[in-house]
Amino acid sequence: MYRFKQISMSTNDLIPIGEAAKILGVSIQTLRRWDKNGKLSSIKTPGGRRRYKLENLNSGKIFQIAQLWATEKNPKTLPDDYYCDNRAVFETRLQNLSRLLKSNTNGSLIISATGEIGNNSFDHNLGNWPDIPGIFFGFDLTLGIVVLADRGLGILTTLQRVKPELYLHSDALQTAFTEVITGRAPEKRGNGLKFVKKIVQKKAAGLFFQTGNALLNMDSGSDTFKITNTENHARGTLAQIKFKT
């Protein structure tokens, strides 16, 4: 079971990187890497030192559980509150989130994006899960985040069925978010993610998305996104939706 140090500091405190690393149970180098690729941003002091807001560390705890599960060779068992072993469980929890977001102006769009990403995991891995079936699904409405992950085949393997020329995870991610894909079973994975992109463009939410060693960051309301590579390899996909509360 994943366990993390309890946070008891004032929400107004800015936390040094060393203490932030202890709270999250990761190395300082990992936090620097997360800051660089946008997973967990820091605040720079005039002297160039990294500091962290408490609410961002709380967000990082949820994200880190998902990331560890998606990237470790032999992951620990997920807490029941985060694990959806089948689509029915996911849909039930998604309906609950929908009720909780009823008063949010962009609630329906956030649910649509969440449903698209989560259902993609089941659609494209049914009967083909490499090891652990199902998905991670967690959210924090105070922080305005939804995190999803799976240990499935990943976008590259999925899209290679109709585009065998794809070789890199970054190319597959670029294709999934930009090209209209035709073919049989896999095409919804790419075309569905373009629907998620449109939701981000409508200023409903920001998006972080990883598959393999490729990371995509897209700010809320932006028409563009940035894809970079990371040393951490996600077995399937890992996503964080960030929205205003």
C-alpha positions as CSV (number, residue, x, y, z in Angstrom):
1,M,0.0,0.0,0.0
2,Y,1.3,3.5,-0.8
3,R,1.8,5.6,2.3
4,F,2.9,9.3,2.5
5,K,3.9,11.6,5.3
6,Q,1.1,13.7,6.7
7,I,1.2,17.4,6.0
8,S,0.4,19.7,8.9
9,M,1.8,23.0,7.9
10,S,-0.1,26.3,7.3
11,T,-1.5,26.6,3.9
12,N,0.3,29.9,3.5
13,D,3.7,28.4,4.0
14,L,6.2,28.0,1.2
15,I,8.0,24.7,1.6
16,P,11.7,24.2,0.7
17,I,12.4,21.5,-1.9
18,G,14.1,19.2,0.6
19,E,11.1,19.2,2.9
20,A,8.8,18.8,-0.1
21,A,10.7,15.8,-1.2
22,K,10.4,14.2,2.3
23,I,6.6,14.9,2.4
24,L,6.1,13.3,-1.0
25,G,8.6,10.5,-0.5
26,V,10.6,11.3,-3.6
27,S,14.1,12.6,-4.3
28,I,15.0,16.2,-4.8
29,Q,16.2,15.3,-8.3
30,T,12.7,13.9,-9.0
31,L,11.1,17.2,-7.8
32,R,13.4,19.2,-10.1
33,R,12.5,17.0,-13.0
34,W,8.7,17.3,-12.2
35,D,9.2,21.1,-12.1
36,K,10.9,21.1,-15.4
37,N,8.3,19.0,-17.2
38,G,5.3,20.7,-15.5
39,K,4.1,17.8,-13.4
40,L,4.6,19.7,-10.1
41,S,5.6,23.4,-10.5
42,S,7.6,25.3,-7.9
43,I,7.9,29.0,-7.0
44,K,11.4,30.4,-7.5
45,T,12.8,32.7,-4.8
46,P,14.9,35.8,-5.9
47,G,17.9,33.6,-5.2
48,G,16.6,30.9,-7.6
49,R,15.7,28.4,-4.9
50,R,12.6,26.2,-5.4
51,R,9.7,26.5,-2.9
52,Y,6.4,24.7,-3.0
53,K,2.8,25.6,-2.0
54,L,1.1,23.2,0.3
55,E,-1.9,22.8,-2.0
56,N,0.5,21.8,-4.8
57,L,2.0,19.1,-2.6
58,N,-1.4,17.7,-1.8
59,S,-2.0,17.5,-5.5
60,G,1.3,15.9,-6.0
61,K,0.5,13.1,-3.5
62,I,-2.5,12.0,-5.6
63,F,-0.5,12.3,-8.8
64,Q,2.5,10.4,-7.3
65,I,0.4,7.4,-6.3
66,A,-0.8,7.2,-9.9
67,Q,2.6,7.7,-11.3
68,L,4.3,5.1,-9.2
69,W,1.6,2.6,-10.1
70,A,1.8,3.4,-13.8
71,T,5.6,3.3,-14.0
72,E,6.9,0.8,-11.5
73,K,7.8,-2.7,-12.7
74,N,6.1,-4.4,-9.8
75,P,3.7,-1.8,-8.4
76,K,2.1,-2.0,-4.9
77,T,-1.6,-2.6,-4.6
78,L,-3.6,0.6,-5.1
79,P,-5.9,1.9,-2.3
80,D,-9.5,0.8,-3.1
81,D,-10.7,4.4,-3.3
82,Y,-8.4,4.9,-6.4
83,Y,-8.7,1.5,-8.2
84,C,-11.4,0.7,-10.8
85,D,-10.9,-2.9,-11.8
86,N,-13.6,-2.7,-14.4
87,R,-15.6,-0.2,-16.5
88,A,-18.7,-0.5,-14.3
89,V,-16.8,0.7,-11.2
90,F,-15.3,3.5,-13.2
91,E,-18.7,4.6,-14.5
92,T,-20.3,4.6,-11.1
93,R,-17.5,6.7,-9.6
94,L,-17.6,9.0,-12.7
95,Q,-21.4,9.6,-12.0
96,N,-20.5,10.5,-8.4
97,L,-18.0,13.0,-9.6
98,S,-20.6,14.4,-12.0
99,R,-22.9,15.1,-9.1
100,L,-20.1,16.7,-7.1
101,L,-19.3,19.0,-10.1
102,K,-22.9,19.9,-10.8
103,S,-22.4,23.5,-9.6
104,N,-19.1,23.9,-11.6
105,T,-19.5,26.0,-14.7
106,N,-17.4,23.6,-16.7
107,G,-18.5,20.5,-14.8
108,S,-20.0,18.7,-17.8
109,L,-16.9,19.3,-19.9
110,I,-14.6,18.0,-17.1
111,I,-16.7,14.9,-16.8
112,S,-16.6,14.4,-20.6
113,A,-12.8,14.6,-20.7
114,T,-12.5,12.3,-17.7
115,G,-14.9,9.8,-19.2
116,E,-13.1,9.9,-22.6
117,I,-9.7,9.2,-21.1
118,G,-11.0,6.5,-18.6
119,N,-13.1,4.7,-21.1
120,N,-10.2,4.7,-23.6
121,S,-8.2,2.7,-21.2
122,F,-10.9,0.0,-21.1
123,D,-11.7,0.2,-24.8
124,H,-8.2,-0.4,-26.0
125,N,-7.0,-2.9,-23.4
126,L,-10.0,-5.2,-23.1
127,G,-8.6,-8.8,-23.0
128,N,-5.0,-7.4,-23.6
129,W,-3.9,-6.0,-20.2
130,P,-0.2,-6.8,-19.9
131,D,-0.4,-7.4,-16.1
132,I,-2.9,-5.4,-14.0
133,P,-6.4,-4.7,-15.4
134,G,-8.3,-1.6,-14.7
135,I,-7.4,2.0,-14.0
136,F,-6.4,4.5,-11.3
137,F,-9.1,7.2,-10.9
138,G,-8.7,9.9,-8.2
139,F,-9.7,13.5,-7.8
140,D,-9.6,16.4,-5.3
141,L,-12.3,19.0,-5.9
142,T,-10.6,21.5,-3.4
143,L,-7.5,21.5,-5.6
144,G,-9.4,21.0,-8.8
145,I,-7.6,17.9,-10.1
146,V,-8.6,14.6,-11.7
147,V,-5.9,11.9,-12.2
148,L,-6.2,8.8,-14.3
149,A,-3.7,6.1,-15.2
150,D,-3.6,2.6,-16.6
151,R,-1.0,-0.1,-17.1
152,G,-2.2,-1.0,-20.6
153,L,-0.6,-1.3,-24.0
154,G,-0.1,2.5,-24.4
155,I,-0.9,4.7,-27.3
156,L,2.1,3.7,-29.5
157,T,1.2,0.0,-29.5
158,T,-2.5,0.9,-30.0
159,L,-1.9,3.2,-33.0
160,Q,0.7,1.0,-34.6
161,R,-2.2,-1.3,-35.6
162,V,-3.4,1.2,-38.1
163,K,-0.1,3.3,-38.5
164,P,2.7,0.7,-38.3
165,E,5.2,3.4,-39.3
166,L,5.0,5.0,-35.9
167,Y,8.1,4.3,-33.9
168,L,8.4,6.8,-31.0
169,H,6.0,7.4,-28.1
170,S,6.3,11.1,-28.8
171,D,5.2,10.6,-32.4
172,A,2.2,8.5,-31.3
173,L,1.2,11.1,-28.8
174,Q,1.5,13.9,-31.4
175,T,-0.6,11.8,-33.8
176,A,-3.3,11.0,-31.2
177,F,-3.8,14.7,-30.5
178,T,-3.6,16.1,-34.0
179,E,-4.5,13.5,-36.7
180,V,-7.9,12.1,-37.7
181,I,-7.3,8.3,-37.7
182,T,-9.3,5.8,-39.7
183,G,-9.3,2.1,-39.4
184,R,-10.8,-0.5,-37.0
185,A,-10.5,-0.9,-33.3
186,P,-7.7,1.5,-32.3
187,E,-9.0,4.7,-34.0
188,K,-11.1,6.0,-31.1
189,R,-8.0,6.3,-28.9
190,G,-6.6,9.0,-31.1
191,N,-9.8,10.6,-32.2
192,G,-11.1,10.6,-28.6
193,L,-8.0,12.5,-27.4
194,K,-8.7,15.2,-30.0
195,F,-12.0,15.7,-28.3
196,V,-10.2,16.1,-25.0
197,K,-8.0,18.7,-26.6
198,K,-11.0,20.7,-27.7
199,I,-12.3,20.7,-24.1
200,V,-8.9,22.2,-23.0
201,Q,-9.1,24.8,-25.8
202,K,-12.5,25.9,-24.4
203,K,-10.7,26.9,-21.2
204,A,-12.4,24.2,-19.2
205,A,-9.2,22.6,-17.9
206,G,-5.5,22.2,-18.4
207,L,-4.0,18.8,-19.3
208,F,-0.9,16.7,-18.5
209,F,-0.8,13.4,-20.4
210,Q,1.9,10.7,-20.6
211,T,2.3,7.5,-22.5
212,G,5.6,5.6,-22.6
213,N,8.4,8.2,-22.2
214,A,6.4,11.0,-23.9
215,L,4.8,13.9,-21.9
216,L,2.2,16.3,-23.2
217,N,1.4,19.6,-21.4
218,M,-1.5,21.8,-22.5
219,D,-2.7,24.9,-20.7
220,S,-6.3,25.7,-20.3
221,G,-7.5,27.9,-23.2
222,S,-4.4,27.2,-25.3
223,D,-4.5,26.1,-28.9
224,T,-1.0,24.6,-28.7
225,F,0.7,21.9,-26.5
226,K,4.2,20.8,-25.8
227,I,5.5,17.3,-26.0
228,T,8.8,16.3,-24.2
229,N,10.5,13.1,-23.2
230,T,11.1,11.8,-19.7
231,E,13.3,9.0,-18.2
232,N,10.2,7.6,-16.4
233,H,8.4,5.2,-18.6
234,A,4.6,4.9,-18.1
235,R,3.4,1.4,-18.9
236,G,0.2,2.6,-20.4
237,T,-1.1,6.2,-19.9
238,L,-1.1,8.7,-17.1
239,A,-3.2,11.9,-17.1
240,Q,-4.0,14.9,-14.9
241,I,-6.8,17.3,-15.6
242,K,-6.5,20.6,-13.8
243,F,-9.6,22.9,-13.5
244,K,-10.8,25.9,-11.6
245,T,-12.9,25.2,-8.5
